[in-house]
């Protein structure tokens, strides 16, 4: 009986943690992000199909911090859409980069 209760507890805890990350509200920043840095990619492409994800400003601890770009593996049938800051009526909101299916 104790094992079933513990398993149920772990399951509920997992769902709470998962749910909090899935339904997290976007952060709205009132200050516009700085202009993107001009970055020269100096790291070699790890393989012929690797996709470069541009660096961007992220909001952390009430300040903009630069997040360097990186190489990622491609996703078949998709193209990479870079993340970007969007000016909304609530303030600046970060839209994550993502893969978009090619039609």
C-alpha positions in Angstrom: 0.0 0.0 0.0 2.9 2.4 0.8 4.5 1.7 -2.6 1.3 2.7 -4.4 0.9 5.9 -2.4 4.6 6.8 -3.1 4.1 6.1 -6.8 1.0 8.2 -6.9 2.8 11.0 -5.1 5.7 10.9 -7.6 3.3 10.9 -10.5 1.4 13.9 -9.2 4.6 15.8 -8.5 5.8 15.0 -12.1 2.6 16.4 -13.5 2.8 19.5 -11.4 6.4 20.2 -12.6 5.6 19.4 -16.2 2.4 21.5 -16.1 4.2 24.5 -14.6 6.7 24.6 -17.5 4.1 24.0 -20.2 1.8 26.7 -19.0 4.4 29.3 -18.0 3.3 32.8 -19.0 5.7 34.7 -21.2 7.9 37.3 -19.6 7.1 40.9 -20.7 10.0 43.4 -20.5 9.3 47.2 -20.7 12.7 48.1 -22.1 13.5 47.3 -25.7 16.3 44.8 -26.2 19.7 46.1 -27.4 20.6 45.8 -31.0 21.8 42.3 -31.9 25.6 41.9 -31.8 27.4 41.4 -35.1 28.9 38.0 -34.6 31.3 36.2 -36.9 30.9 32.4 -36.6 34.3 31.1 -35.7 33.4 27.6 -34.7 33.5 25.1 -37.5 30.3 23.5 -38.7 30.2 20.1 -36.9 28.8 18.4 -40.0 27.5 19.4 -43.5 23.8 19.6 -42.4 24.2 21.5 -39.2 22.1 24.6 -38.8 23.3 27.8 -37.1 21.0 29.3 -34.5 21.8 33.0 -34.1 22.7 34.5 -30.7 20.2 36.7 -29.0 19.5 38.8 -26.0 17.7 37.0 -23.2 16.1 38.6 -20.1 17.6 37.3 -16.8 17.8 38.8 -13.4 16.2 42.1 -14.6 18.8 42.6 -17.3 19.4 41.7 -20.9 22.2 39.1 -21.2 23.7 37.9 -24.5 23.2 34.3 -25.4 25.7 33.0 -27.9 24.6 31.3 -31.1 25.2 27.6 -31.6 25.1 24.8 -34.2 22.2 22.4 -34.0 21.2 19.2 -35.8 18.6 19.7 -38.5 15.1 18.3 -38.2 14.0 16.5 -41.4 11.3 18.2 -43.4 11.6 21.4 -41.4 13.4 24.8 -41.5 14.7 26.7 -38.5 12.8 30.0 -37.6 15.0 32.3 -35.5 13.7 33.5 -32.2 13.0 37.2 -31.9 11.7 39.9 -29.6 8.2 41.1 -30.3 6.8 44.4 -29.1 3.3 43.7 -27.7 0.8 45.9 -25.8 2.2 44.3 -22.6 5.9 45.0 -23.4 8.6 43.1 -25.2 8.1 39.4 -25.4 10.6 36.8 -26.5 9.3 34.4 -29.2 11.5 31.2 -29.0 13.2 29.9 -32.2 11.5 26.8 -33.5 11.3 24.3 -36.3 8.6 24.9 -39.0 7.5 22.1 -41.3 8.2 22.7 -44.9 5.0 22.4 -47.0 
